[in-house]
Amino acid sequence: MSRRESPPPPPPPPQLLGGQGGDCEDRPERTEPLSDSEREIIQDTWGHVYKNCEDVGVSVLIRFFVNFPSAKQYFSQFQDMEDPEEMEQSSQLRQHACRVMNAINTVVENLNDPEKVSSVLALVGKAHAMKHKVEPIYFKILSGVILEVLSEDFPDFFTAEVQLVWTKLMGALYWHVTGAYTEVGWLQVSSSAV
């Protein structure tokens, strides 16, 4: 159950990973733009991850749901699953894992096209705010889980430097997604998820 009101006037359109946009007191601070070398690091490491995108996505979602079971409330298809092995076999969970990984892939492939990235993340944010009624804090939690899984599953590629760059990217993605929530008039709700 969300607490929303009539949407305020939309903020100026955000630019990917930099520039000034409308701020909301509950939104994180905007990160510095990614440098060319940081974009290259992300794209290079993502190439290794995306070769196994379904399995990696499933690992991410299983860890997310096991460690933060309140997140399952938004998924009627597998909200009652407790066993990670059962989750791993769920075709619905696998489909959602692929959607998550494909959305990240679209962002990574288009890091040099801020308009495209902003558009993709606005669609994701608005759908999760309006249609699915997902509290935005779950995007922050999921970002952390993604970083953990990538670091553990790809230790040769996710060095300390690479992890910092990916953390910066995840912060920017969260900033854009929460911007979409703000645009549709989402009010801050309980962060009992953590």
N, C-alpha and C positions, 0 to 999 in steps of 0.2 A: 504494500500500500504506500503510495508516494504522496508527498505533500507538495503540490504544485499550485501556482497561481497563474494569472494571465501573463504571457511572456512580456518581458520588458523590450524596449527597442533593441534590435540586434547590435552587438558591438561591431566596430570596424572589422572587416574580414582579416583573420590572422594570416600572417606569413609563416611559412614553415621555418621553425627553429630559429626565429629571430625577429627583430622589429618590435614595434609597439602595437598593442591591441587592447581591447576592453578588458579591464581587470575586475574580478570579483573577489571579495575579501576571503572567500573560502578556497579560491583557486591557488595552486602553487605558483611560485615565481617562475617567470619565463626563463628558460635556459639560454645560454649563449648559442649562436648559430653553430652548426657543425662546420668544421673546416673541410677543405677538399680532402685532406689526408684522412680525417675521421670518417667521411663518407666512404672513402675507399676501403678503410678497415672494416666498416660495417658490411659493405657489399661483399668483400672477400670472405669474411667469416660466415656470413649468411649463406654463401654458396655451399659450404660444407654442411650446414644445418639443413638446408632445404632439400638436399638429396634424400633425407630421411624425414621429410616434413610430417607425414602422418604419425609415425612412431614418436617423434619428438613432441608433437602436439598432444598426443594421447598421454605421454608422460607428464607433460605440463598440467593438463587438466586433472589427471588423477591426483597429482601432488596438491594441486589447488583445492580439490574437493575433499581430500583426506585431511589436510591441514586447516582448511576453512570450510567445514561442512555447511555452514549457513549459506554459502554461495549456491548450494544445490537447490535452494528454494525456488530459483528462477528457471529450473529445468524439470518440468513435469515428467519427462521421459526417463530420467535417471535420478530423481531426487531421493528415492528410497534405497538406492544402492549404497551399501556400506563397504562391501568387499572390493578392494582394488582390482582383483582378477575379474570380477564380474563387470566392473567399469571398463576394463581393458577390452572385454568382448562386446561391449555395447556398440551397435552400429550407429546409434544416435550420438553417442559421445565421440566416436571416431569422426562422424560427419562434422560435428561442431569443432573438433580439433583441427580438421582440415580447413574450415572456414577461418579460424583464428590464424592459422599459419599462412593461409593465402592472403589475408588482409595485411599481415606483417610483410609478406613478400611484395605486395603491391607498393607498400610504403618504401621498402628498401630499394626496389627497382626504380622508384621515382624520386629518390632523394634530391635529384637535381631539378625537379619540377615542383616547387612549393605549392602551386595552385592545385595540382593533382593530389598531392598528399593531404592538403587541407580539406579538399573535397571528400576524399575517402574517409578521413577521420571524422569529419562532420556527419557523414552518413552513419558511421558506426555509432557515434555518440548519440545522435538523435534517435536512432532505432532502439538503442538500449535504454534511453531515457523515456521515450514516449510509448513504444510498443511493449518492451519487456519490463520496464519499471525497475531496472537494476540500479542499485545505489552506486554512485560513481567511485566510492572508495574501493570497490572490487577491482576496478581497472588498475589502481595503484598496487593492490595486493597481487593481482595477476602479473603485473610487470616484474615484481620481485621474484615471483615463482619462476617466470620465464628465465630471468637472469641466473637463478640458482641452477635450473636444469641445464641450461646451455653451458655454464661453467663446469658442471660435473660431467656432462656427457661428452664435452669437447674440450678437455683440459689442454690439449696441444695447441688449440686455436684461441681459446679464451684465456689469454694471459691477463695479468693485472691491468696492463695498459688497455687491452681490448675490452675488458670488463668495464673500465671507466668510460670508454666511448659508448658502449652499449647502455650503460646507466644514464648517460646524457641523452641518448636517443629515447629511452623509455620515459624519461622525465618530459621530454618534448611531446611525445605521443600522449601522455597523460594530460599535459597542458591543453593540447588541441581537443581531446575528447571532452574534458571538463568545460571547455569553451562552448561546445555544442550543447551540453547540459544547461549552461547558463543562458544560452540563446533561446532555449525552449522554455525558460522560466522555472527550471528545477530549483527547489529550495534545499538547503542543507538538511539532511535527515540524520538520524542516529547512525553513528559509526560503530554499532555494536558488532560489526562483522569481525573485528579484530580481537 
